[in-house]
Amino acid sequence: MSVKRSSILFYFDNFHRVADLPDDQLGVLFRALMECGEKEVNGEDGITGFEERYPGMSEKTKMAFSFMADTIRRDAAAYAEKCGHRFAAQRRAEQRREDQVVPAGSSPAGKPPGDNLEYLVRRNEERRKKTGRPDWAAP
């Protein structure tokens, strides 16, 4: 499961650092930051080589790009980690739901499936086959 991030964040505290840039430099900065964010989302390095991609950047614009692009990279990494935790939680919830479903004939009448050793062994074997993990790594 993969969710592609479709945005980057611009923080208000960066405004005073770029407020005196001319409009053309703000446009180049914005374009470069958008390209950087798109590359980072695709798992590429969006920062390295920006000077060659945008030769018209002034020194002040290059400085602004550097710190703002670093923030974009950190935000993208934090978002990816957050999504990873969310997907792991979803997988655990799905596994719990699967565990609650008792296959027909797997448990004697009146006995909960957790009390049936044969059921537990069979369930673990099915999990191992499904994940391809060795016996000692089965959940």
Secondary structure as GFF3:
##gff-version 3
##sequence-region A 1 139
A	DSSP	three_ten_helix	12	14	.	.	.	ID=ss1
A	DSSP	alpha_helix	15	18	.	.	.	ID=ss2
A	DSSP	alpha_helix	23	41	.	.	.	ID=ss3
A	DSSP	alpha_helix	50	53	.	.	.	ID=ss4
A	DSSP	alpha_helix	59	100	.	.	.	ID=ss5
A	DSSP	three_ten_helix	113	115	.	.	.	ID=ss6
A	DSSP	alpha_helix	117	131	.	.	.	ID=ss7
A	DSSP	three_ten_helix	135	137	.	.	.	ID=ss8
###
